[in-house]
Amino acid sequence: MIISSNLASSGPVPRCPPGTCLAAAIDVEWSKNYRIRGGNVPFCYSVVWLPLPASGASTGLDTTRFWYTSAYVEDASQCPDLVAGADTALACLMEHASLIAGHQLCSDLAVLAAAGARPAAVAAAAAAWRQRRQEPSGQPRFLDTRYDAGHVLACQSRRLVDVCADLRLDVTQPELRGTSMTALHRRWLERGDITAREKITVLNLRHSLSTALVAARAAGLAHWRTGLNVNRVLAGELGNAFGWLAHPVFTALLGEADAA
């Protein structure tokens, strides 16, 4: 598999600075086939970690850094390896994160479960997701930004892009202009189009990062100035990890400093 990360080689969890805890978000992309039971095939996932005050106070995230790990299959035969990697990632999240987020996470977990050989951490995360509104007992808090953020939203839609827009997060997605994720993934599998793969990877990382931001806001742990440019936050941390980030279509989104 193709793995990209800004974590130190010492392990899959960022070092938590004194006085902070870790929030994490996971997002999975899959090819969809609703005509066949279990026909949805995961091919990419990412995990993003955010540092937040352990005190529970709200912190400004306008210039926050984050840590990430992204995985993408080289070919369709690596789906079991991807599921195993996502299972390991979820086990790590449940051990080290104080807050775990996803957007309609139940769907991501269901796709992983259907495609894998009884992934234990996926099953444990699904059980925790179902019980997330009960009083936690020594377990990390699960927050689903599709279902659990209504108290901070004025919009009716619960699509992630609309939720972000309502919370004044700029999550413009240039990767899908004139195409679809399915078409991009096919270009990678059939033609080895690296740009197509990188577009989906960055899109997936944007989903994880924006989900983590929304979850932190919904939990009362974060705030930001109006119009936080998530693409700029992405670019600041991903650096030169992906050639797509240097494309004029992407760099045109970075603009000047956010308006106050």
Backbone as CSV, one residue per row, in Angstrom:
resi,resn,N_x,N_y,N_z,CA_x,CA_y,CA_z,C_x,C_y,C_z
1,MET,0.837,-1.196,0.000,0.000,0.000,0.000,0.871,1.244,0.000
2,ILE,0.278,2.335,-0.388,0.969,3.620,-0.391,0.603,4.351,0.892
3,ILE,1.583,4.523,1.764,1.365,5.162,3.062,2.069,6.510,3.079
4,SER,1.366,7.529,3.534,1.957,8.851,3.715,1.634,9.319,5.125
5,SER,2.623,9.910,5.800,2.406,10.354,7.176,3.443,11.405,7.544
6,ASN,3.076,12.281,8.459,4.047,13.227,9.010,4.389,12.880,10.457
7,LEU,4.010,11.657,10.870,4.352,11.198,12.209,5.788,10.710,12.245
8,ALA,6.423,10.863,13.386,7.791,10.365,13.543,7.798,8.848,13.410
9,SER,8.924,8.325,13.014,9.035,6.884,12.790,8.905,6.073,14.077
10,SER,8.898,6.761,15.212,8.834,6.063,16.494,7.473,5.440,16.773
11,GLY,6.445,5.826,16.055,5.143,5.232,16.309,4.014,5.935,15.589
12,PRO,2.787,5.373,15.676,1.639,5.903,14.941,0.873,6.997,15.661
13,VAL,1.352,7.415,16.840,0.653,8.416,17.644,1.570,9.619,17.861
14,PRO,1.069,10.830,17.648,1.923,11.998,17.915,2.202,12.152,19.402
15,ARG,3.362,12.712,19.697,3.657,13.000,21.086,2.746,14.111,21.569
16,CYS,2.095,13.866,22.672,1.124,14.822,23.191,1.838,15.832,24.081
17,PRO,1.874,17.116,23.689,2.552,18.121,24.523,1.899,18.205,25.898
18,PRO,2.647,18.629,26.895,2.080,18.753,28.249,0.827,19.630,28.248
19,GLY,-0.171,19.193,28.981,-1.398,19.971,29.098,-2.358,19.802,27.946
20,THR,-2.089,18.872,27.059,-2.981,18.667,25.913,-3.451,17.221,25.855
21,CYS,-4.546,17.036,25.131,-5.036,15.711,24.803,-5.179,15.650,23.280
22,LEU,-5.539,14.499,22.767,-5.606,14.316,21.321,-7.029,14.012,20.872
23,ALA,-7.488,14.768,19.894,-8.709,14.429,19.170,-8.286,13.804,17.853
24,ALA,-9.070,12.871,17.343,-8.725,12.198,16.099,-9.969,12.000,15.254
25,ALA,-9.768,12.009,13.942,-10.861,11.743,13.009,-10.379,10.759,11.964
26,ILE,-11.279,9.924,11.494,-10.974,8.954,10.456,-12.013,9.070,9.354
27,ASP,-11.548,8.920,8.117,-12.462,8.963,6.972,-12.025,7.901,5.969
28,VAL,-12.987,7.181,5.410,-12.725,6.089,4.481,-13.403,6.390,3.155
29,GLU,-12.693,6.130,2.059,-13.296,6.236,0.730,-13.466,4.837,0.173
30,TRP,-14.556,4.622,-0.539,-14.788,3.299,-1.127,-15.513,3.407,-2.453
31,SER,-15.283,2.405,-3.300,-16.031,2.322,-4.559,-17.380,1.706,-4.247
32,LYS,-18.433,2.291,-4.799,-19.791,1.926,-4.416,-20.438,1.009,-5.447
33,ASN,-21.039,-0.071,-4.943,-21.820,-0.984,-5.778,-22.998,-1.457,-4.940
34,TYR,-24.107,-0.738,-5.057,-25.270,-1.024,-4.219,-26.079,-2.208,-4.735
35,ARG,-25.742,-2.711,-5.918,-26.495,-3.841,-6.475,-26.039,-5.175,-5.909
36,ILE,-24.865,-5.194,-5.286,-24.322,-6.422,-4.725,-24.150,-6.240,-3.224
37,ARG,-24.657,-7.175,-2.451,-24.498,-7.099,-0.997,-23.010,-7.172,-0.660
38,GLY,-22.523,-6.210,0.110,-21.113,-6.169,0.426,-20.253,-5.761,-0.752
39,GLY,-20.854,-5.083,-1.728,-20.118,-4.719,-2.939,-19.341,-3.427,-2.843
40,ASN,-19.434,-2.725,-1.719,-18.658,-1.496,-1.533,-17.232,-1.852,-1.107
41,VAL,-16.252,-1.369,-1.854,-14.864,-1.791,-1.635,-14.017,-0.606,-1.184
42,PRO,-13.518,-0.612,0.062,-12.678,0.502,0.529,-11.321,0.496,-0.178
43,PHE,-10.836,1.695,-0.514,-9.546,1.775,-1.194,-8.625,2.859,-0.612
44,CYS,-9.117,3.655,0.312,-8.320,4.742,0.859,-8.890,5.135,2.217
45,TYR,-8.018,5.454,3.159,-8.484,6.029,4.421,-7.407,6.969,4.950
46,SER,-7.817,7.832,5.850,-6.855,8.697,6.519,-7.288,8.916,7.956
47,VAL,-6.294,9.169,8.787,-6.496,9.524,10.197,-5.796,10.851,10.440
48,VAL,-6.478,11.756,11.117,-5.908,13.054,11.482,-5.992,13.206,12.997
49,TRP,-4.907,13.709,13.588,-4.847,13.971,15.031,-4.741,15.475,15.262
50,LEU,-5.508,15.979,16.228,-5.448,17.385,16.624,-5.129,17.489,18.109
51,PRO,-4.198,18.374,18.497,-3.959,18.602,19.928,-4.969,19.605,20.478
52,LEU,-5.553,19.295,21.619,-6.525,20.168,22.269,-6.186,20.273,23.756
53,PRO,-6.602,21.359,24.404,-6.301,21.496,25.837,-6.934,20.386,26.667
54,ALA,-6.159,19.780,27.536,-6.687,18.738,28.411,-7.665,19.304,29.426
55,SER,-7.599,20.620,29.639,-8.482,21.268,30.613,-9.930,21.324,30.148
56,GLY,-10.151,21.122,28.843,-11.500,21.229,28.308,-11.867,22.620,27.853
57,ALA,-10.949,23.572,27.980,-11.208,24.940,27.521,-11.174,24.991,25.999
58,SER,-11.916,25.927,25.435,-11.929,26.104,23.984,-10.655,26.807,23.533
59,THR,-10.033,26.274,22.482,-8.793,26.845,21.973,-8.968,27.291,20.523
60,GLY,-8.250,28.318,20.116,-8.305,28.788,18.745,-7.500,27.877,17.829
61,LEU,-8.088,27.484,16.722,-7.435,26.554,15.797,-7.089,27.203,14.462
62,ASP,-6.999,28.524,14.421,-6.707,29.204,13.149,-5.344,28.821,12.590
63,THR,-4.399,28.564,13.447,-3.053,28.222,12.989,-2.622,26.861,13.528
64,THR,-3.569,25.995,13.790,-3.240,24.708,14.390,-2.415,23.836,13.447
65,ARG,-1.597,23.006,14.040,-0.955,21.973,13.259,-1.743,20.685,13.483
66,PHE,-1.485,19.688,12.672,-2.119,18.392,12.849,-1.162,17.318,12.371
67,TRP,-1.449,16.096,12.770,-0.663,14.948,12.314,-1.593,14.032,11.534
68,TYR,-1.038,13.338,10.589,-1.893,12.508,9.734,-1.174,11.235,9.306
69,THR,-1.987,10.245,8.961,-1.537,9.058,8.244,-2.581,8.763,7.182
70,SER,-2.125,8.517,5.970,-3.015,8.222,4.861,-2.567,6.923,4.205
71,ALA,-3.531,6.095,3.810,-3.228,4.835,3.129,-4.077,4.720,1.871
72,TYR,-3.467,4.213,0.812,-4.156,4.060,-0.484,-3.656,2.763,-1.130
73,VAL,-4.570,1.990,-1.699,-4.178,0.727,-2.335,-3.418,0.994,-3.634
74,GLU,-2.453,0.135,-3.930,-1.770,0.197,-5.220,-2.575,-0.511,-6.295
75,ASP,-3.337,-1.526,-5.895,-4.253,-2.210,-6.811,-5.367,-2.821,-5.978
76,ALA,-6.397,-3.316,-6.663,-7.599,-3.783,-5.971,-7.329,-4.969,-5.053
77,SER,-6.276,-5.725,-5.299,-5.986,-6.903,-4.478,-5.574,-6.530,-3.058
78,GLN,-5.228,-5.274,-2.822,-4.754,-4.850,-1.510,-5.871,-4.409,-0.562
79,CYS,-7.107,-4.620,-0.951,-8.224,-4.242,-0.071,-8.108,-4.879,1.308
80,PRO,-7.799,-6.182,1.430,-7.660,-6.754,2.779,-6.558,-6.070,3.589
81,ASP,-5.460,-5.694,2.940,-4.389,-4.997,3.644,-4.859,-3.622,4.127
82,LEU,-5.658,-2.950,3.298,-6.175,-1.644,3.684,-7.078,-1.768,4.908
83,VAL,-7.961,-2.780,4.899,-8.869,-2.983,6.029,-8.070,-3.300,7.294
84,ALA,-7.041,-4.133,7.152,-6.207,-4.463,8.309,-5.513,-3.213,8.847
85,GLY,-5.045,-2.345,7.947,-4.413,-1.106,8.377,-5.399,-0.187,9.080
86,ALA,-6.617,-0.082,8.551,-7.641,0.750,9.184,-8.025,0.191,10.546
87,ASP,-8.055,-1.142,10.668,-8.366,-1.775,11.949,-7.298,-1.438,12.984
88,THR,-6.036,-1.509,12.588,-4.941,-1.144,13.482,-5.026,0.328,13.874
89,ALA,-5.360,1.180,12.901,-5.480,2.611,13.172,-6.595,2.883,14.182
90,LEU,-7.719,2.206,14.026,-8.830,2.404,14.952,-8.471,1.931,16.360
91,ALA,-7.742,0.824,16.454,-7.307,0.358,17.774,-6.416,1.404,18.436
92,CYS,-5.571,2.029,17.637,-4.676,3.078,18.143,-5.485,4.289,18.603
93,LEU,-6.478,4.683,17.816,-7.330,5.808,18.189,-8.036,5.535,19.508
94,MET,-8.571,4.328,19.652,-9.341,4.019,20.850,-8.449,3.931,22.094
95,GLU,-7.165,3.709,21.888,-6.253,3.658,23.026,-5.716,5.028,23.405
96,HIS,-5.536,5.913,22.417,-4.792,7.143,22.677,-5.598,8.437,22.524
97,ALA,-6.707,8.427,21.819,-7.466,9.659,21.589,-8.510,9.860,22.692
98,SER,-8.715,11.111,23.066,-9.779,11.445,24.012,-11.112,11.639,23.303
99,LEU,-11.043,12.073,22.038,-12.232,12.316,21.225,-11.990,11.690,19.860
100,ILE,-12.916,10.850,19.397,-12.811,10.200,18.092,-14.005,10.632,17.260
101,ALA,-13.722,11.122,16.052,-14.783,11.673,15.212,-14.809,11.013,13.840
102,GLY,-15.971,11.060,13.242,-16.169,10.653,11.856,-17.425,11.322,11.358
103,HIS,-17.598,11.372,10.047,-18.826,11.926,9.488,-19.618,10.771,8.898
104,GLN,-20.739,10.450,9.536,-21.486,9.228,9.253,-20.527,8.038,9.375
105,LEU,-19.854,8.002,10.509,-18.824,7.002,10.763,-19.369,5.585,10.677
106,CYS,-20.633,5.411,11.005,-21.228,4.074,10.952,-21.094,3.464,9.559
107,SER,-21.207,4.275,8.509,-21.087,3.760,7.143,-19.659,3.329,6.847
108,ASP,-18.682,4.157,7.252,-17.281,3.787,7.053,-16.971,2.466,7.749
109,LEU,-17.430,2.337,8.990,-17.156,1.121,9.752,-17.856,-0.087,9.143
110,ALA,-19.069,0.097,8.639,-19.796,-1.016,8.025,-19.100,-1.510,6.767
111,VAL,-18.584,-0.582,5.968,-17.868,-0.970,4.745,-16.592,-1.722,5.101
112,LEU,-15.852,-1.233,6.096,-14.637,-1.925,6.523,-14.956,-3.316,7.054
113,ALA,-16.018,-3.424,7.845,-16.383,-4.722,8.422,-16.770,-5.726,7.340
114,ALA,-17.509,-5.257,6.328,-17.964,-6.155,5.267,-16.813,-6.613,4.380
115,ALA,-15.766,-5.790,4.290,-14.659,-6.104,3.384,-13.526,-6.850,4.066
116,GLY,-13.559,-6.958,5.401,-12.450,-7.557,6.132,-12.824,-8.862,6.797
117,ALA,-11.812,-9.529,7.329,-12.007,-10.793,8.034,-12.167,-10.507,9.525
118,ARG,-13.363,-10.097,9.907,-13.706,-9.813,11.296,-12.706,-8.879,11.973
119,PRO,-12.555,-7.665,11.451,-11.616,-6.717,12.084,-12.112,-6.319,13.466
120,ALA,-11.333,-6.670,14.495,-11.790,-6.536,15.882,-11.980,-5.085,16.295
121,ALA,-11.030,-4.210,15.948,-11.147,-2.815,16.366,-12.283,-2.117,15.634
122,VAL,-12.528,-2.509,14.385,-13.671,-1.951,13.646,-14.964,-2.288,14.379
123,ALA,-15.089,-3.542,14.819,-16.290,-3.956,15.555,-16.402,-3.211,16.879
124,ALA,-15.284,-3.033,17.572,-15.307,-2.308,18.852,-15.686,-0.851,18.645
125,ALA,-15.173,-0.239,17.565,-15.519,1.154,17.277,-16.995,1.275,16.910
126,ALA,-17.522,0.301,16.172,-18.946,0.330,15.813,-19.818,0.242,17.065
127,ALA,-19.418,-0.604,18.004,-20.174,-0.717,19.258,-20.097,0.584,20.048
128,ALA,-18.922,1.186,20.089,-18.767,2.461,20.808,-19.560,3.566,20.129
129,TRP,-19.613,3.547,18.790,-20.400,4.546,18.059,-21.880,4.433,18.437
130,ARG,-22.382,3.204,18.504,-23.803,3.012,18.848,-24.109,3.482,20.270
131,GLN,-23.137,3.414,21.149,-23.339,3.779,22.554,-22.798,5.166,22.877
132,ARG,-22.509,5.964,21.858,-21.769,7.207,22.066,-22.534,8.241,22.889
133,ARG,-23.865,8.136,22.957,-24.634,9.124,23.714,-24.868,8.698,25.161
134,GLN,-24.322,7.568,25.524,-24.364,7.150,26.916,-23.166,7.744,27.641
135,GLU,-23.241,7.773,28.949,-22.138,8.311,29.738,-20.916,7.411,29.587
136,PRO,-19.795,7.934,29.057,-18.624,7.077,28.853,-17.997,6.645,30.175
137,SER,-17.427,5.449,30.169,-16.762,4.939,31.377,-15.344,4.514,30.996
138,GLY,-14.434,5.475,31.063,-13.059,5.165,30.751,-12.778,4.969,29.279
139,GLN,-13.740,5.274,28.429,-13.576,5.112,26.993,-13.475,6.486,26.325
140,PRO,-12.830,6.573,25.166,-12.817,7.858,24.456,-14.225,8.234,24.012
141,ARG,-14.450,9.516,23.903,-15.752,9.988,23.436,-15.820,9.882,21.918
142,PHE,-16.907,9.326,21.405,-17.159,9.293,19.970,-18.143,10.406,19.625
143,LEU,-17.861,11.138,18.566,-18.740,12.215,18.112,-18.870,12.116,16.600
144,ASP,-20.088,11.950,16.129,-20.341,11.857,14.692,-20.838,13.216,14.201
145,THR,-20.064,13.839,13.320,-20.378,15.207,12.912,-21.616,15.296,12.023
146,ARG,-22.129,14.167,11.570,-23.397,14.205,10.825,-24.591,14.252,11.777
147,TYR,-24.485,13.567,12.899,-25.633,13.402,13.788,-25.518,14.145,15.120
148,ASP,-24.325,14.560,15.503,-24.119,15.062,16.863,-23.677,16.521,16.930
149,ALA,-23.796,17.245,15.823,-23.330,18.641,15.812,-24.472,19.632,15.618
150,GLY,-25.687,19.173,15.697,-26.828,20.042,15.418,-26.921,21.251,16.316
151,HIS,-26.398,21.147,17.546,-26.518,22.257,18.497,-25.636,23.443,18.128
152,VAL,-24.689,23.271,17.203,-23.852,24.399,16.785,-24.144,24.802,15.330
153,LEU,-25.183,24.220,14.745,-25.469,24.463,13.335,-26.780,25.214,13.149
154,ALA,-26.810,26.044,12.105,-28.043,26.730,11.718,-28.609,26.143,10.433
155,CYS,-27.836,25.331,9.717,-28.294,24.771,8.434,-29.068,23.474,8.659
156,GLN,-29.886,23.106,7.678,-30.646,21.863,7.747,-29.849,20.685,7.197
157,SER,-29.057,20.944,6.161,-28.273,19.882,5.539,-27.220,19.360,6.505
158,ARG,-26.957,18.061,6.425,-25.902,17.481,7.238,-24.781,16.902,6.365
159,ARG,-24.731,17.298,5.095,-23.560,16.970,4.290,-22.357,17.677,4.886
160,LEU,-21.207,17.031,4.854,-20.038,17.616,5.492,-19.699,18.987,4.923
161,VAL,-19.775,19.148,3.605,-19.435,20.446,3.011,-20.390,21.537,3.482
162,ASP,-21.654,21.194,3.681,-22.632,22.187,4.146,-22.456,22.492,5.626
163,VAL,-22.143,21.469,6.413,-21.851,21.673,7.833,-20.661,22.611,7.983
164,CYS,-19.618,22.357,7.191,-18.420,23.206,7.259,-18.734,24.644,6.839
165,ALA,-19.510,24.794,5.773,-19.869,26.140,5.319,-20.634,26.886,6.405
166,ASP,-21.526,26.190,7.105,-22.316,26.823,8.160,-21.427,27.278,9.311
167,LEU,-20.341,26.545,9.544,-19.412,26.895,10.622,-18.260,27.756,10.129
168,ARG,-18.385,28.285,8.911,-17.411,29.200,8.314,-16.028,28.552,8.146
169,LEU,-16.054,27.307,7.689,-14.840,26.609,7.274,-14.847,26.540,5.756
170,ASP,-13.797,27.044,5.136,-13.680,26.990,3.678,-13.045,25.659,3.309
171,VAL,-13.856,24.755,2.743,-13.367,23.415,2.381,-13.537,23.167,0.881
172,THR,-13.272,24.183,0.075,-13.395,24.063,-1.379,-12.674,22.814,-1.867
173,GLN,-13.343,22.057,-2.766,-12.834,20.774,-3.241,-12.549,20.835,-4.740
174,PRO,-11.389,21.313,-5.142,-11.110,21.416,-6.578,-10.926,20.056,-7.241
175,GLU,-10.678,19.030,-6.456,-10.404,17.711,-7.017,-11.584,17.142,-7.794
176,LEU,-12.796,17.561,-7.460,-13.980,16.969,-8.087,-14.569,17.836,-9.194
177,ARG,-13.862,18.887,-9.591,-14.374,19.717,-10.688,-14.328,18.940,-11.991
178,GLY,-15.493,18.730,-12.596,-15.580,18.075,-13.891,-15.341,16.584,-13.863
179,THR,-15.300,15.982,-12.680,-15.078,14.538,-12.601,-15.715,14.018,-11.318
180,SER,-15.454,12.771,-11.001,-15.987,12.155,-9.790,-14.881,11.344,-9.122
181,MET,-15.108,10.992,-7.874,-14.126,10.176,-7.179,-13.980,8.809,-7.856
182,THR,-15.096,8.261,-8.319,-15.046,6.969,-9.005,-14.162,7.044,-10.245
183,ALA,-14.320,8.103,-11.019,-13.521,8.255,-12.233,-12.046,8.454,-11.906
184,LEU,-11.755,9.238,-10.866,-10.366,9.452,-10.473,-9.721,8.144,-10.023
185,HIS,-10.440,7.377,-9.211,-9.887,6.114,-8.721,-9.659,5.141,-9.875
186,ARG,-10.562,5.132,-10.821,-10.390,4.258,-11.986,-9.152,4.644,-12.781
187,ARG,-8.902,5.945,-12.909,-7.704,6.402,-13.618,-6.435,5.928,-12.921
188,TRP,-6.464,5.863,-11.609,-5.311,5.361,-10.871,-5.125,3.863,-11.115
189,LEU,-6.205,3.079,-10.981,-6.104,1.635,-11.115,-5.758,1.207,-12.538
190,GLU,-6.364,1.880,-13.515,-6.207,1.435,-14.897,-5.021,2.066,-15.607
191,ARG,-4.656,3.292,-15.212,-3.599,3.997,-15.941,-2.425,4.414,-15.065
192,GLY,-2.525,4.135,-13.783,-1.454,4.547,-12.885,-1.301,6.052,-12.799
193,ASP,-2.419,6.776,-12.892,-2.404,8.236,-12.877,-2.162,8.728,-11.445
194,ILE,-0.927,9.144,-11.184,-0.550,9.548,-9.827,-1.319,10.784,-9.373
195,THR,-1.544,11.722,-10.293,-2.287,12.932,-9.916,-3.698,12.588,-9.484
196,ALA,-4.332,11.629,-10.186,-5.682,11.212,-9.810,-5.688,10.632,-8.400
197,ARG,-4.694,9.786,-8.103,-4.608,9.215,-6.751,-4.359,10.304,-5.713
198,GLU,-3.470,11.233,-6.016,-3.166,12.283,-5.056,-4.365,13.185,-4.813
199,LYS,-5.156,13.422,-5.830,-6.352,14.238,-5.645,-7.295,13.592,-4.628
200,ILE,-7.496,12.283,-4.754,-8.381,11.604,-3.810,-7.760,11.598,-2.416
201,THR,-6.457,11.384,-2.342,-5.783,11.379,-1.040,-5.960,12.716,-0.333
202,VAL,-5.733,13.815,-1.044,-5.892,15.144,-0.448,-7.352,15.396,-0.090
203,LEU,-8.273,14.988,-0.958,-9.695,15.111,-0.669,-10.049,14.363,0.610
204,ASN,-9.538,13.151,0.731,-9.803,12.325,1.903,-9.218,12.951,3.164
205,LEU,-8.003,13.486,3.059,-7.393,14.165,4.204,-8.174,15.419,4.588
206,ARG,-8.689,16.137,3.596,-9.523,17.307,3.891,-10.769,16.874,4.657
207,HIS,-11.364,15.744,4.264,-12.537,15.231,4.976,-12.188,14.944,6.436
208,SER,-11.067,14.243,6.657,-10.687,13.913,8.033,-10.389,15.164,8.850
209,LEU,-9.638,16.096,8.260,-9.278,17.311,8.993,-10.509,18.150,9.314
210,SER,-11.379,18.359,8.340,-12.562,19.178,8.591,-13.497,18.490,9.586
211,THR,-13.569,17.154,9.541,-14.369,16.425,10.525,-13.814,16.623,11.924
212,ALA,-12.488,16.557,12.058,-11.870,16.782,13.368,-12.158,18.192,13.878
213,LEU,-12.087,19.180,12.980,-12.359,20.565,13.377,-13.807,20.735,13.830
214,VAL,-14.743,20.197,13.047,-16.163,20.314,13.402,-16.436,19.607,14.728
215,ALA,-15.848,18.435,14.915,-16.067,17.692,16.159,-15.535,18.467,17.362
216,ALA,-14.356,19.065,17.207,-13.794,19.858,18.309,-14.694,21.042,18.630
217,ARG,-15.240,21.663,17.602,-16.168,22.786,17.814,-17.444,22.302,18.493
218,ALA,-17.995,21.195,18.036,-19.236,20.680,18.616,-19.040,20.247,20.065
219,ALA,-17.831,19.818,20.395,-17.534,19.406,21.768,-17.189,20.588,22.666
220,GLY,-17.205,21.801,22.103,-16.891,22.992,22.886,-15.418,23.150,23.178
221,LEU,-14.569,22.515,22.356,-13.132,22.526,22.615,-12.363,23.417,21.655
222,ALA,-13.041,24.019,20.674,-12.313,24.786,19.656,-13.171,25.889,19.076
223,HIS,-12.480,26.899,18.566,-13.119,27.977,17.823,-12.109,28.482,16.806
224,TRP,-12.582,29.298,15.858,-11.707,29.885,14.843,-12.344,31.149,14.311
225,ARG,-11.518,31.926,13.640,-12.036,33.146,13.035,-12.932,32.786,11.853
226,THR,-13.793,33.712,11.463,-14.687,33.492,10.324,-13.879,33.237,9.057
227,GLY,-14.231,32.194,8.348,-13.605,31.921,7.069,-12.281,31.200,7.155
228,LEU,-12.120,30.279,8.106,-10.878,29.522,8.202,-10.676,28.697,6.935
229,ASN,-9.545,28.900,6.286,-9.235,28.229,5.020,-8.588,26.877,5.327
230,VAL,-9.368,25.815,5.227,-8.867,24.480,5.559,-7.811,24.028,4.554
231,ASN,-7.922,24.466,3.309,-6.890,24.113,2.330,-5.539,24.710,2.717
232,ARG,-5.545,25.912,3.309,-4.294,26.504,3.750,-3.715,25.717,4.924
233,VAL,-4.583,25.264,5.826,-4.119,24.439,6.939,-3.526,23.133,6.411
234,LEU,-4.214,22.535,5.430,-3.696,21.322,4.801,-2.321,21.552,4.197
235,ALA,-2.213,22.588,3.388,-0.959,22.864,2.690,0.171,23.117,3.680
236,GLY,-0.136,23.774,4.793,0.896,24.079,5.766,1.493,22.840,6.399
237,GLU,0.709,21.792,6.543,1.211,20.577,7.190,1.678,19.522,6.195
238,LEU,1.020,19.436,5.030,1.382,18.399,4.067,2.648,18.751,3.301
239,GLY,2.953,20.054,3.217,4.191,20.474,2.568,4.279,19.981,1.125
240,ASN,5.364,19.283,0.812,5.555,18.766,-0.547,5.289,17.269,-0.633
241,ALA,4.446,16.759,0.260,4.162,15.324,0.273,3.433,14.867,-0.982
242,PHE,2.670,15.781,-1.613,1.895,15.431,-2.801,2.089,16.502,-3.865
243,GLY,2.405,16.058,-5.084,2.595,16.993,-6.179,1.366,17.823,-6.468
244,TRP,0.178,17.272,-6.215,-1.083,17.985,-6.471,-1.137,19.308,-5.704
245,LEU,-0.493,19.378,-4.548,-0.540,20.590,-3.740,0.171,21.765,-4.403
246,ALA,1.055,21.471,-5.355,1.771,22.543,-6.063,1.086,22.934,-7.367
247,HIS,-0.008,22.261,-7.703,-0.725,22.578,-8.940,-1.399,23.946,-8.810
248,PRO,-1.378,24.761,-9.867,-1.996,26.097,-9.779,-3.460,26.075,-9.358
249,VAL,-4.187,25.024,-9.726,-5.597,24.937,-9.328,-5.717,24.864,-7.808
250,PHE,-4.793,24.138,-7.173,-4.832,24.049,-5.714,-4.266,25.304,-5.061
251,THR,-3.114,25.764,-5.530,-2.479,26.918,-4.885,-3.331,28.177,-4.998
252,ALA,-4.193,28.229,-6.024,-5.074,29.392,-6.168,-6.064,29.502,-5.006
253,LEU,-6.283,28.410,-4.282,-7.230,28.416,-3.168,-6.630,28.985,-1.886
254,LEU,-5.327,29.123,-1.862,-4.673,29.464,-0.588,-4.796,30.945,-0.258
255,GLY,-4.753,31.803,-1.268,-5.051,33.221,-1.093,-4.210,33.894,-0.033
256,GLU,-4.749,34.996,0.464,-4.089,35.775,1.515,-4.601,35.342,2.870
257,ALA,-4.169,36.034,3.884,-4.575,35.688,5.249,-6.082,35.772,5.390
258,ASP,-6.616,34.887,6.218,-8.062,34.870,6.458,-8.539,36.212,6.993
259,ALA,-9.744,36.557,6.596,-10.340,37.783,7.130,-10.626,37.619,8.615
260,ALA,-10.477,38.695,9.336,-10.724,38.627,10.789,-12.209,38.447,11.045
